[in-house]
Amino acid sequence: MQHRLIDAVEQALGWNGPSQIGGTFARGSLTDSGVTERMLTPQRLLDLVMRRSLAHPQFRMFRDGEELHPSHYVNSEVSRRGQSIPMVNMRLLRNLLRDGATMVLDQSNVFDPTMEVACRALQWWSREHVQANIYLTTNEAAGFRLHWDDHDVVIIQLAGEKEWEVRGTSRPYPMYRDAARNDSPSEEIVWAGTMKTGDVMHIPRGHWHQATRNGRGSGQSLHMTLGFEKRTGVNWLSWLADWSRETEIFRHDLDRWGSADDKEAQQRQLTEAAIALLEARGPADFLVSREQEVAPPRHVPYVDFFGPLTSAVCITNFPPSLVEHGDTVEVVAARKKLTFAAKALPALRLLLSGHPVQLDQAASQVGAEVEEVAKILTEEELCAPLTAELSSGYTDLVTNAVS
């Protein structure tokens, strides 16, 4: 799937593909000036917040660097049947923003189709889980204090300006669940300066950083943080632990009361079985399995009595695998394995490209069977109907498959 944001970020950072995620600190500016406003504006963010029931900790507010209790900005709207629904009080929110505050919306890709499509494209590109968090800071509000993240991030300044300081790591490749604490910031300043509209920055996992608008006067800053959740050797070993259940010796009780010889014999058997498991299922197998075993994301289902399926798009978290077997072709994705006749391959390639497909146009290119294949893929939840809302997430960012 080709996405305008990915092309712009690669060019800004001087990257040629996703292999440099998690490498070294990088910074640049987007040459495609229209992509920032297309992704999100402050007004669109406020409209999104106003129309949805948002709850802590996904939606948070900070003032003077301290997190505010939700009662400062959230009301419980009570329906006539007594149902309580948390909604952001937009008047209280306005007052906070006027005085200077930071608003945080985690996983904006859950609510906004433009962010949803961007994160899906970034996942297909990087083969890693991606989420988009949004930060709006007004006037002279401070951001988060000096901290580090347990994942790699790409930060895009969508509007306004903000002061940043990025430092080196104080523990190599720290993790959220780790063997040692990581509380002492590095003294090495990698970069300090102002992020302006269109600027892009890549901060690898473990690098300390902070941002603020202190001393900037009136104004605002809107930036999106794209978090890339890369896998480690620890994740591979955890995956292997699940596979160990297939081998009988791993299901045996550990010998607590036997003789020294008995305990030594069991340890030798376990070690030999562990080595065999390590050799049989390597890190590459884990990464492929991880992609194929992710369940389908939230989507609008296809229900035939609502009307005919006229357009569709692949919505899997990662690119489906297409494997040809002579007179059949196998599709593997989202915990499913589907087998089609080989003649369906052109339609499958089109429908699973990640680009929107208008079925009437596609039929003239790959044959009338594309409509039947599209119905199967939507029923199996590898594709979804291209609703007007979902389509808006692709407009001007991802071209149609048959353009």
Secondary structure, 3 states (H helix, E strand, C coil): CCCHHHHHHHHHHCCCCHHHCCCCCEEEECCCCHHHHHHCCHHHHHHHHHHCCCCCCCEEEEECCEECCHHHCEEEEECCCCCEEEEECHHHHHHHHHHCCEEEECCHHHCCHHHHHHHHHHHHHHCCEEEEEEEEEECCCECCCCECCCCEEEEEEEEECEEEEEECCCCCCCCCCCCCCCCCCCCCEEEEEEECCCEEEEECCCCCEEEECCCCCCCEEEEEEEEEECCCHHHHHHHHHHHHHHCHHHHCCCCCCCCHHHHHHHHHHHHHHHHHHHHHCCHHHHHHHHHHCCCCCCCCCCCHHHCCCCEEEECCCCCCEEEEECCEEEEEECCEEEEEEHHHHHHHHHHCCCCCEEHHHHHHHHCCHHHHHHHHHHHCCCEEECCHHHHHCCCCCCCCCCC
